[in-house]
Amino acid sequence: MHIVLDLLLLLGIIIFSYLESLVKFFIPQRRKSVAGEIVLITGAGHGIGRLTAYEFAKRKSRLVLWDINKVKKEVGDVAIVVNNAGVIYPADLLSTKDEEITRTFKVNILGHFWIIKALLPSMIRRNYGHIVTVASVCGHEVIPYFIPYCSSKFAAVGFHRALTAELEALGKTGIQTSCLCPVFVNTGFTKNPSTRLWPVLETDEVAKSLIDGILTNKKMIFVPSYINISLILEKFLPERALKAISRIQNVQFEAIVGHKTKMK
């Protein structure tokens, strides 16, 4: 009998959640203030990190760019951390150097662990803060010649989801989490990217979407937002259909394949 009641309650929660999402779609959400908050951003020298720093600066946040020790000693408790630093080496697996694989994981995911372990104690003590994981759509689906990158971004998405669940289990509901998952961004890391179905994003567009997601405490921030729908549909489509979509998508970029630089 208890399982029946639990299932009925679950059904009610699902219906309520969809109705809530529908209301939020039409009614702008209230945005929190980040004025005066200490914000640490990794990889802030260029690309998404740099534009995100500008967005926080416009909102009168106190910016810290990277040094963990100085953060603790000189500026106090960090309220918002944006783990943005990332690297990518477009190549087939056999052409990818061992040190490139190692660096990809050190920067794209292991760095998240060390930074959050350093900053989380003060957030837990205050039950306050916001942790942002910059991942990618490649943390949800794969692209050939991106094996280390996709693997590290799947790990980053998993890190975000597991950390979110753990903070909830600890009762630390005052600590928010967000995960940014854009498609190709014109940062220069990937040369000449193009697709038929996805846009190639500019960094300012991604930074604004990220800030909007942080200010509204959005858990998963897809850019563009419709990518979320395509990822849901892919879970229900047969493999043959997915391959056809991939051919239509026709993702292209410069990559080292067979020890030669060529267009995919």
SELO-144873 format. One line per 5 residues: number of its first residue (from 1); their letters; for each residue x, y, z of N, C-alpha, C. Coordinates in Angstrom, 1 decimal, padded with zeros to 4 digits. Example, Ala and Ser with C-alpha at 12.3 -4.5 7.8 and 13.67 -1.06 7.14 Angstrom:
1) AS) 013.2/-005.7/007.8/012.3/-004.5/007.8/013.2/-003.3/007.8 | 012.8/-002.2/007.1/013.7/-001.1/007.1/012.9/000.0/007.9 $
% end
This chain:
1) MHIVL) 000.8/-001.2/000.0/000.0/000.0/000.0/000.9/001.3/000.0 | 002.0/001.2/000.7/002.8/002.4/000.8/003.4/002.7/-000.6 | 003.8/001.7/-001.3/004.4/001.9/-002.6/003.3/002.6/-003.6 | 002.1/002.3/-003.4/001.0/002.9/-004.2/000.9/004.4/-003.9 | 000.9/004.7/-002.6/000.9/006.1/-002.2/002.1/006.8/-002.6 $
6) DLLLL) 003.3/006.2/-002.6/004.5/006.8/-003.0/004.4/007.1/-004.5 | 003.9/006.2/-005.3/003.8/006.4/-006.7/002.8/007.5/-007.1 | 001.7/007.5/-006.3/000.7/008.6/-006.5/001.3/010.0/-006.2 | 002.1/010.0/-005.1/002.8/011.2/-004.7/003.8/011.7/-005.8 | 004.5/010.7/-006.3/005.5/010.9/-007.4/004.8/011.5/-008.6 $
11) LGIII) 003.7/010.9/-009.0/002.9/011.4/-010.1/002.5/012.9/-009.9 | 002.0/013.2/-008.7/001.7/014.6/-008.4/002.8/015.5/-008.5 | 004.0/015.1/-008.0/005.2/015.9/-008.0/005.6/016.2/-009.5 | 005.5/015.1/-010.3/005.9/015.3/-011.8/004.9/016.3/-012.4 | 003.6/016.2/-012.2/002.7/017.1/-012.8/002.9/018.5/-012.3 $
16) FSYLE) 003.1/018.7/-011.0/003.4/020.0/-010.4/004.7/020.6/-011.0 | 005.7/019.8/-011.2/007.0/020.2/-011.7/006.8/020.8/-013.1 | 006.1/020.0/-014.0/005.8/020.5/-015.3/005.0/021.8/-015.4 | 004.0/021.9/-014.5/003.2/023.1/-014.4/004.1/024.3/-014.0 | 005.0/024.0/-013.0/005.9/025.1/-012.5/006.8/025.5/-013.6 $
21) SLVKF) 007.4/024.6/-014.4/008.3/024.9/-015.5/007.5/025.8/-016.5 | 006.3/025.4/-016.8/005.5/026.2/-017.7/005.2/027.6/-017.3 | 004.9/027.8/-016.0/004.7/029.1/-015.4/006.0/029.9/-015.5 | 007.2/029.3/-015.2/008.5/030.0/-015.2/008.8/030.4/-016.6 | 008.4/029.6/-017.6/008.7/029.9/-019.0/008.1/031.3/-019.4 $
26) FIPQR) 006.9/031.5/-018.9/006.2/032.8/-019.3/006.4/033.9/-018.3 | 006.7/033.6/-017.1/006.9/034.7/-016.1/008.4/034.8/-015.7 | 009.0/035.9/-016.0/010.5/036.1/-015.7/010.8/035.8/-014.2 | 011.8/035.0/-014.0/012.2/034.7/-012.6/013.0/035.8/-012.0 | 012.8/035.9/-010.7/013.5/036.9/-009.9/015.0/036.6/-009.9 $
31) RKSVA) 015.8/037.6/-010.1/017.2/037.4/-010.2/017.9/037.9/-008.9 | 018.8/037.1/-008.3/019.4/037.4/-007.1/020.5/038.4/-007.4 | 020.9/039.2/-006.3/022.0/040.2/-006.5/023.3/039.5/-006.1 | 024.4/039.8/-006.9/025.7/039.4/-006.7/026.6/040.5/-006.3 | 026.1/041.7/-006.1/026.9/042.9/-005.8/027.6/042.6/-004.5 $
36) GEIVL) 028.9/042.9/-004.5/029.8/042.7/-003.3/030.2/041.3/-003.0 | 029.7/040.3/-003.8/030.0/038.9/-003.6/031.4/038.6/-004.1 | 032.2/037.8/-003.4/033.5/037.4/-003.9/033.3/036.3/-004.9 | 033.8/036.5/-006.1/033.6/035.5/-007.2/035.0/035.1/-007.7 | 035.2/033.8/-007.7/036.5/033.2/-008.2/036.2/032.6/-009.6 $
41) ITGAG) 036.9/033.0/-010.6/036.7/032.4/-011.9/038.0/031.9/-012.4 | 038.1/030.6/-012.8/039.3/030.0/-013.4/039.2/030.2/-014.9 | 040.4/030.3/-015.5/040.4/030.4/-017.0/039.8/031.7/-017.4 | 040.1/032.8/-016.6/039.4/034.1/-016.9/040.2/035.0/-017.8 | 041.3/034.5/-018.4/042.1/035.3/-019.3/041.6/035.4/-020.7 $
46) HGIGR) 040.7/034.6/-021.1/040.1/034.6/-022.4/038.8/033.9/-022.5 | 038.2/034.0/-023.7/036.9/033.3/-023.9/035.8/033.5/-023.0 | 035.1/032.4/-022.6/033.9/032.5/-021.7/034.3/033.0/-020.4 | 035.5/032.6/-019.8/035.9/033.1/-018.5/036.1/034.6/-018.5 | 036.7/035.2/-019.5/036.9/036.6/-019.5/035.6/037.4/-019.6 $
51) LTAYE) 034.7/036.9/-020.5/033.4/037.6/-020.6/032.5/037.4/-019.4 | 032.6/036.3/-018.8/031.9/036.1/-017.5/032.4/037.0/-016.4 | 033.7/037.2/-016.4/034.3/038.2/-015.4/033.7/039.6/-015.6 | 033.6/040.0/-016.9/033.1/041.3/-017.2/031.6/041.4/-016.8 | 030.8/040.3/-016.9/029.4/040.3/-016.5/029.3/040.5/-015.0 $
56) FAKRK) 030.1/039.8/-014.3/030.1/039.9/-012.8/030.6/041.3/-012.4 | 031.6/041.8/-013.1/032.1/043.2/-012.8/031.0/044.2/-013.0 | 030.2/044.1/-014.0/029.1/045.0/-014.3/028.1/045.0/-013.1 | 028.1/043.9/-012.5/027.1/043.7/-011.3/027.8/044.0/-010.0 | 029.0/044.6/-010.0/029.7/045.1/-008.8/030.1/043.9/-007.9 $
61) SRLVL) 030.4/042.8/-008.5/031.0/041.7/-007.7/032.5/041.9/-007.5 | 033.1/041.3/-006.5/034.5/041.4/-006.2/035.1/040.2/-006.9 | 036.0/040.4/-007.9/036.5/039.3/-008.7/037.9/038.9/-008.2 | 038.0/037.5/-008.2/039.3/036.9/-007.9/039.6/036.0/-009.1 | 040.8/036.2/-009.6/041.2/035.4/-010.8/042.3/034.4/-010.4 $
66) WDINK) 041.8/033.3/-009.8/042.6/032.0/-009.8/043.4/031.7/-008.5 | 044.2/032.5/-007.9/045.1/032.0/-006.8/044.4/031.6/-005.5 | 044.3/030.3/-005.3/043.5/029.8/-004.1/044.1/030.3/-002.8 | 045.4/030.3/-002.6/046.0/030.7/-001.3/045.7/032.2/-001.0 | 045.9/033.0/-002.0/045.6/034.5/-001.8/044.1/034.7/-001.6 $
71) VKKEV) 043.3/033.9/-002.2/041.9/034.1/-001.9/041.6/033.9/-000.4 | 042.1/032.8/000.2/041.9/032.5/001.6/042.5/033.6/002.5 | 043.7/034.1/002.2/044.4/035.0/003.1/044.0/036.5/002.9 | 043.6/036.9/001.7/043.5/038.3/001.4/042.0/038.8/001.2 | 041.2/038.0/000.6/039.9/038.5/000.3/038.7/037.8/001.0 $
76) GDVAI) 039.0/036.8/001.8/037.9/036.2/002.6/037.3/035.0/001.9 | 036.0/034.7/002.4/035.3/033.6/001.9/034.7/033.8/000.5 | 035.1/033.0/-000.4/034.5/033.0/-001.8/033.0/032.6/-001.8 | 032.2/033.4/-002.4/030.7/033.1/-002.4/030.4/032.4/-003.7 | 031.0/032.7/-004.8/030.7/032.1/-006.1/032.0/031.6/-006.7 $
81) VVNNA) 032.0/030.4/-007.2/033.2/029.9/-007.9/032.8/029.4/-009.2 | 033.4/029.8/-010.3/033.1/029.4/-011.7/034.3/028.6/-012.2 | 034.2/027.3/-012.2/035.3/026.4/-012.7/035.2/026.4/-014.2 | 035.9/027.3/-014.9/035.8/027.5/-016.3/037.0/027.0/-017.1 | 038.1/026.9/-016.5/039.3/026.5/-017.2/039.2/025.2/-018.0 $
86) GVIYP) 039.6/025.2/-019.2/039.5/023.9/-020.0/040.5/023.9/-021.2 | 040.8/022.7/-021.6/041.7/022.5/-022.8/041.1/021.4/-023.7 | 041.5/021.5/-024.9/041.0/020.5/-025.9/042.0/020.3/-026.9 | 042.2/019.0/-027.4/043.1/018.6/-028.4/042.4/017.8/-029.4 | 041.9/018.4/-030.5/041.1/017.7/-031.5/042.0/016.7/-032.3 $
91) ADLLS) 041.8/015.5/-032.1/042.6/014.4/-032.8/042.0/013.1/-032.6 | 042.3/012.1/-033.5/041.9/010.8/-033.2/042.7/010.2/-032.0 | 042.2/009.2/-031.4/042.8/008.7/-030.1/044.3/008.3/-030.3 | 044.6/007.7/-031.4/046.0/007.2/-031.6/046.9/008.3/-031.9 | 046.4/009.4/-032.4/047.3/010.6/-032.6/047.4/011.5/-031.4 $
96) TKDEE) 046.6/011.3/-030.4/046.6/012.1/-029.2/047.7/011.7/-028.3 | 048.6/012.6/-027.9/049.7/012.3/-027.1/049.3/012.0/-025.6 | 050.0/011.1/-025.0/049.7/010.8/-023.6/049.6/012.0/-022.7 | 050.6/012.9/-022.9/050.6/014.1/-022.0/049.4/015.0/-022.3 | 048.8/015.0/-023.5/047.6/015.7/-023.8/046.4/015.2/-023.1 $
101) ITRTF) 046.3/013.8/-023.1/045.2/013.2/-022.4/045.3/013.5/-020.9 | 046.5/013.4/-020.3/046.7/013.7/-018.9/046.3/015.1/-018.6 | 046.8/016.1/-019.4/046.5/017.5/-019.2/045.0/017.8/-019.3 | 044.3/017.1/-020.3/042.9/017.3/-020.5/042.1/017.0/-019.2 | 042.5/015.9/-018.5/041.8/015.5/-017.3/042.2/016.3/-016.1 $
106) KVNIL) 043.5/016.8/-016.1/043.9/017.6/-015.0/043.2/018.9/-015.0 | 043.1/019.5/-016.1/042.4/020.9/-016.2/040.9/020.8/-016.2 | 040.4/019.9/-017.0/038.9/019.8/-017.2/038.1/019.2/-016.1 | 038.7/018.4/-015.3/037.9/017.8/-014.2/038.7/017.7/-012.9 | 039.9/017.3/-012.9/040.6/017.2/-011.6/040.7/018.5/-010.9 $
111) GHFWI) 040.9/019.6/-011.7/041.0/020.9/-011.1/039.8/021.3/-010.4 | 038.6/020.8/-010.8/037.4/021.1/-010.1/037.4/020.5/-008.7 | 037.9/019.3/-008.6/038.0/018.7/-007.3/038.8/019.5/-006.3 | 040.0/019.9/-006.8/040.9/020.6/-005.8/040.4/021.9/-005.5 | 039.8/022.7/-006.4/039.3/024.0/-006.1/038.1/023.9/-005.2 $
116) IKALL) 037.2/023.0/-005.4/036.0/022.9/-004.6/036.4/022.4/-003.2 | 037.3/021.4/-003.1/037.7/021.0/-001.8/038.3/022.1/-001.0 | 039.0/023.1/-001.6/039.6/024.2/-000.9/038.5/025.2/-000.5 | 037.5/025.4/-001.3/036.5/026.5/-001.0/035.2/026.0/-000.3 | 034.9/024.7/-000.4/033.7/024.2/000.1/033.5/024.3/001.6 $
121) PSMIR) 034.6/024.1/002.4/034.4/024.1/003.8/033.8/025.4/004.3 | 034.2/026.6/003.8/033.6/027.9/004.2/032.2/028.0/003.7 | 031.9/027.5/002.6/030.5/027.5/002.1/029.6/026.7/003.0 | 030.1/025.5/003.3/029.3/024.6/004.2/029.1/025.2/005.6 | 030.1/025.9/006.1/030.0/026.5/007.4/028.9/027.6/007.4 $
126) RNYGH) 028.9/028.3/006.3/027.9/029.4/006.2/026.6/029.0/005.5 | 026.6/027.8/005.0/025.4/027.3/004.2/025.1/028.3/003.1 | 026.1/028.8/002.4/025.9/029.9/001.4/026.9/029.8/000.3 | 026.5/030.0/-000.9/027.5/030.0/-002.0/026.8/029.5/-003.3 | 027.6/029.5/-004.3/027.2/029.0/-005.6/028.4/028.4/-006.4 $
131) IVTVA) 028.3/027.2/-006.8/029.3/026.5/-007.5/028.9/026.2/-008.9 | 029.7/026.8/-009.8/029.4/026.7/-011.3/030.4/025.7/-011.9 | 029.9/024.7/-012.6/030.8/023.8/-013.4/030.6/024.1/-014.9 | 031.6/024.5/-015.5/031.6/024.7/-017.0/031.9/023.4/-017.7 | 030.9/022.8/-018.3/031.1/021.6/-019.0/030.9/021.8/-020.5 $
136) SVCGH) 030.0/021.1/-021.2/029.8/021.2/-022.6/028.7/020.3/-023.0 | 028.1/020.5/-024.2/027.2/019.6/-024.7/027.9/018.2/-024.9 | 029.2/018.3/-025.0/030.0/017.0/-025.1/030.1/016.3/-023.8 | 029.5/016.8/-022.8/029.3/016.1/-021.6/028.0/015.3/-021.5 | 027.2/015.4/-022.6/026.0/014.6/-022.8/025.9/013.7/-024.0 $
141) EVIPY) 026.7/014.1/-025.0/026.7/013.3/-026.2/028.1/013.5/-026.8 | 028.5/012.5/-027.7/029.9/012.4/-028.1/030.1/012.9/-029.6 | 031.4/013.3/-029.8/031.8/013.8/-031.2/033.1/013.0/-031.5 | 033.2/012.4/-032.6/034.5/011.8/-033.0/035.7/012.8/-032.9 | 036.9/012.3/-032.6/038.1/013.1/-032.5/038.1/014.0/-031.3 $
146) FIPYC) 037.2/013.7/-030.3/037.2/014.5/-029.1/037.2/013.5/-027.9 | 037.8/012.3/-028.0/037.6/011.3/-027.0/038.0/011.8/-025.6 | 039.2/012.4/-025.4/039.6/012.8/-024.0/038.7/014.0/-023.6 | 038.4/014.9/-024.5/037.6/016.1/-024.1/036.2/015.6/-023.7 | 035.5/014.8/-024.5/034.2/014.3/-024.2/034.2/013.5/-022.9 $
151) SSKFA) 035.2/012.7/-022.7/035.3/011.9/-021.4/035.4/012.8/-020.2 | 036.2/013.9/-020.3/036.4/014.8/-019.2/035.1/015.6/-019.0 | 034.4/016.0/-020.0/033.2/016.7/-019.8/032.0/015.9/-019.3 | 032.0/014.6/-019.7/031.0/013.7/-019.1/031.3/013.6/-017.6 | 032.6/013.6/-017.2/033.0/013.6/-015.8/032.6/014.9/-015.1 $
156) AVGFH) 032.7/016.0/-015.8/032.3/017.3/-015.2/030.8/017.4/-015.0 | 030.0/016.9/-015.9/028.6/016.8/-015.7/028.3/015.9/-014.5 | 029.0/014.8/-014.4/028.8/013.8/-013.3/029.2/014.5/-012.0 | 030.3/015.2/-012.0/030.7/015.9/-010.8/029.6/016.9/-010.3 | 029.1/017.7/-011.2/028.0/018.6/-010.9/026.8/017.9/-010.3 $
161) RALTA) 026.4/016.9/-010.9/025.2/016.2/-010.5/025.4/015.5/-009.1 | 026.6/014.9/-009.0/026.8/014.2/-007.7/027.0/015.2/-006.6 | 027.7/016.3/-006.8/027.9/017.3/-005.8/026.5/018.0/-005.4 | 025.7/018.2/-006.4/024.3/018.7/-006.1/023.6/017.8/-005.2 | 023.6/016.5/-005.5/022.9/015.5/-004.7/023.5/015.4/-003.3 $
166) ELEAL) 024.8/015.5/-003.2/025.5/015.4/-001.9/025.2/016.6/-001.0 | 025.2/017.8/-001.6/024.8/019.0/-000.8/023.4/018.9/-000.3 | 022.5/018.4/-001.1/021.1/018.2/-000.7/021.0/017.2/000.5 | 021.8/016.1/000.3/021.8/015.1/001.4/022.4/015.7/002.7 | 023.3/016.6/002.6/023.8/017.2/003.8/022.9/018.3/004.4 $
171) GKTGI) 021.9/018.6/003.6/021.0/019.7/004.1/021.5/021.1/003.8 | 022.5/021.2/003.0/023.1/022.5/002.7/022.4/023.2/001.5 | 021.1/023.5/001.7/020.3/024.0/000.6/020.6/025.5/000.2 | 021.4/026.1/001.1/021.8/027.5/000.8/023.0/027.5/-000.3 | 023.6/026.4/-000.6/024.6/026.3/-001.6/024.0/025.9/-002.9 $
176) QTSCL) 024.0/026.8/-003.9/023.5/026.5/-005.2/024.5/025.9/-006.1 | 024.1/025.2/-007.1/025.0/024.6/-008.1/024.4/024.9/-009.5 | 025.3/025.1/-010.5/024.9/025.3/-011.9/025.9/024.6/-012.8 | 025.4/024.1/-013.9/026.4/023.4/-014.9/026.1/024.0/-016.3 | 027.1/024.6/-016.9/027.0/025.2/-018.2/027.4/024.2/-019.3 $
181) CPVFV) 026.5/024.0/-020.3/026.7/023.1/-021.4/026.4/023.7/-022.7 | 027.3/024.5/-023.3/027.1/025.1/-024.6/027.6/024.1/-025.7 | 027.1/024.4/-026.9/027.6/023.8/-028.1/028.9/024.5/-028.5 | 029.4/024.3/-029.7/030.6/024.9/-030.2/030.7/026.4/-029.8 | 031.7/026.9/-029.2/031.9/028.3/-028.9/033.2/028.8/-029.7 $
186) NTGFT) 033.0/030.0/-030.3/034.1/030.5/-031.1/035.2/031.1/-030.2 | 036.0/030.2/-029.5/037.1/030.7/-028.7/038.4/030.5/-029.3 | 038.5/029.8/-030.4/039.8/029.6/-031.1/040.4/028.3/-030.7 | 039.9/027.6/-029.7/040.5/026.3/-029.3/040.2/025.2/-030.4 | 039.0/025.3/-031.0/038.7/024.4/-032.1/038.7/025.2/-033.4 $
191) KNPST) 039.5/024.8/-034.4/039.7/025.6/-035.6/038.5/025.3/-036.6 | 038.0/026.4/-037.1/036.9/026.3/-038.1/035.8/025.4/-037.8 | 035.2/025.5/-036.7/034.0/024.6/-036.4/032.8/025.0/-037.2 | 032.0/024.0/-037.7/030.7/024.3/-038.3/029.8/023.1/-038.2 | 028.5/023.4/-038.1/027.5/022.4/-038.0/026.3/022.9/-038.8 $
196) RLWPV) 025.4/022.0/-039.1/024.1/022.4/-039.8/023.0/022.7/-038.9 | 022.9/022.0/-037.8/021.8/022.1/-036.9/022.1/023.0/-035.6 | 023.4/023.1/-035.2/023.7/023.9/-034.1/024.4/025.2/-034.6 | 024.2/026.3/-033.9/025.0/027.5/-034.2/026.4/027.4/-033.6 | 027.3/028.1/-034.1/028.6/028.3/-033.5/028.5/029.6/-032.7 $
201) LETDE) 028.6/029.5/-031.4/028.3/030.5/-030.4/029.4/031.5/-030.3 | 029.1/032.8/-030.0/030.1/033.8/-029.6/030.2/033.8/-028.1 | 031.4/034.1/-027.5/031.6/034.0/-026.1/030.7/034.9/-025.3 | 030.3/036.1/-025.8/029.5/037.0/-025.1/028.1/036.5/-024.9 | 027.6/035.7/-025.9/026.3/035.1/-025.8/026.3/034.0/-024.7 $
206) VAKSL) 027.3/033.3/-024.7/027.4/032.2/-023.7/027.6/032.8/-022.3 | 028.4/033.8/-022.1/028.6/034.4/-020.8/027.3/035.0/-020.3 | 026.5/035.6/-021.1/025.3/036.2/-020.7/024.3/035.1/-020.3 | 024.3/034.0/-021.0/023.4/032.9/-020.6/023.8/032.3/-019.3 | 025.2/032.2/-019.1/025.7/031.7/-017.8/025.3/032.6/-016.7 $
211) IDGIL) 025.5/033.9/-016.8/025.1/034.8/-015.7/023.6/034.7/-015.4 | 022.8/034.7/-016.5/021.4/034.6/-016.3/021.0/033.3/-015.5 | 021.7/032.2/-015.8/021.5/031.0/-015.1/021.9/031.0/-013.7 | 023.0/031.7/-013.4/023.5/031.8/-012.0/022.5/032.7/-011.2 | 022.1/033.8/-011.8/021.2/034.7/-011.0/019.8/034.1/-010.8 $
216) TNKKM) 019.4/033.1/-011.6/018.1/032.5/-011.3/018.3/031.1/-010.7 | 019.5/030.7/-010.3/019.8/029.4/-009.7/019.4/028.2/-010.6 | 019.7/028.3/-011.9/019.3/027.3/-012.8/020.4/026.2/-012.7 | 019.9/024.9/-012.6/020.8/023.8/-012.4/021.6/023.5/-013.6 | 020.9/023.3/-014.8/021.6/022.9/-016.0/021.3/024.0/-017.1 $
221) IFVPS) 022.4/024.6/-017.5/022.3/025.7/-018.5/022.8/025.3/-019.8 | 021.8/025.0/-020.7/022.2/024.6/-022.1/022.1/025.9/-023.0 | 023.1/026.0/-023.8/023.2/027.1/-024.8/023.5/026.6/-026.2 | 022.5/026.7/-027.1/021.2/027.3/-027.0/020.3/026.4/-026.1 | 019.2/027.0/-025.6/018.4/026.2/-024.7/017.7/025.0/-025.3 $
226) YINIS) 017.4/025.1/-026.6/016.7/024.0/-027.2/017.5/022.7/-027.3 | 018.8/022.8/-027.0/019.7/021.6/-027.0/019.1/020.6/-026.0 | 018.6/021.0/-025.0/018.0/020.1/-023.9/016.9/019.2/-024.5 | 016.1/019.8/-025.4/015.0/019.0/-026.1/015.6/018.0/-027.0 | 016.6/018.3/-027.7/017.2/017.4/-028.7/017.9/016.2/-027.9 $
231) LILEK) 018.5/016.5/-026.7/019.1/015.5/-025.9/018.1/014.5/-025.4 | 016.9/015.1/-025.0/015.8/014.2/-024.5/015.3/013.3/-025.6 | 015.1/013.9/-026.8/014.6/013.1/-027.9/015.5/011.9/-028.3 | 016.8/012.2/-028.2/017.8/011.2/-028.5/017.7/009.9/-027.7 | 017.2/010.1/-026.5/017.1/008.9/-025.6/016.0/008.0/-026.1 $
236) FLPER) 015.1/008.4/-026.9/014.0/007.6/-027.4/014.2/007.2/-028.8 | 015.1/007.7/-029.6/015.3/007.4/-031.0/016.1/006.2/-031.2 | 015.8/005.3/-032.2/016.7/004.2/-032.5/018.0/004.6/-033.0 | 019.0/003.7/-032.9/020.3/004.0/-033.3/020.4/004.4/-034.8 | 019.7/003.8/-035.7/019.7/004.1/-037.1/019.3/005.6/-037.3 $
241) ALKAI) 018.3/006.0/-036.5/017.9/007.4/-036.7/018.9/008.4/-036.1 | 019.6/008.0/-035.0/020.6/008.8/-034.5/021.8/009.0/-035.5 | 022.1/007.9/-036.2/023.2/008.0/-037.2/022.8/008.9/-038.3 | 021.5/008.9/-038.7/021.0/009.8/-039.8/021.1/011.2/-039.3 | 020.7/011.5/-038.1/020.8/012.9/-037.6/022.2/013.3/-037.5 $
246) SRIQN) 023.2/012.5/-037.2/024.6/012.8/-037.2/025.1/013.2/-038.6 | 024.6/012.5/-039.6/025.0/012.8/-040.9/024.4/014.1/-041.4 | 023.2/014.4/-041.0/022.6/015.7/-041.3/023.3/016.8/-040.6 | 023.6/016.6/-039.3/024.3/017.6/-038.5/025.6/018.0/-039.2 | 026.4/017.0/-039.7/027.6/017.3/-040.4/028.6/018.2/-039.6 $
251) VQFEA) 028.9/017.8/-038.4/029.8/018.5/-037.6/031.2/018.5/-038.2 | 031.9/019.7/-038.4/033.2/019.7/-039.0/034.1/020.6/-038.1 | 035.4/020.3/-038.1/036.4/021.1/-037.5/037.7/020.6/-037.9 | 038.8/021.3/-037.6/040.1/020.8/-037.9/040.6/019.9/-036.8 | 041.1/018.7/-037.2/041.6/017.8/-036.3/042.8/017.0/-036.8 $
256) IVGHK) 043.6/016.5/-036.0/044.7/015.6/-036.4/044.2/014.2/-036.5 | 044.2/013.7/-037.7/043.7/012.3/-038.0/044.7/011.5/-038.8 | 045.2/010.4/-038.2/046.2/009.7/-038.9/047.5/010.4/-039.0 | 047.8/011.2/-038.0/049.0/012.0/-038.0/049.1/013.1/-039.0 | 047.9/013.5/-039.5/047.8/014.6/-040.5/046.8/015.6/-040.0 $
261) TKMK) 046.9/016.8/-040.3/045.9/017.8/-039.9/044.9/017.9/-041.1 | 043.7/017.6/-040.9/042.7/017.6/-041.9/041.4/018.1/-041.4 | 040.4/018.4/-042.3/039.1/018.7/-041.9/038.3/017.4/-041.6 | 037.7/017.3/-040.5/036.8/016.2/-040.3/035.6/016.3/-041.2 $
% end
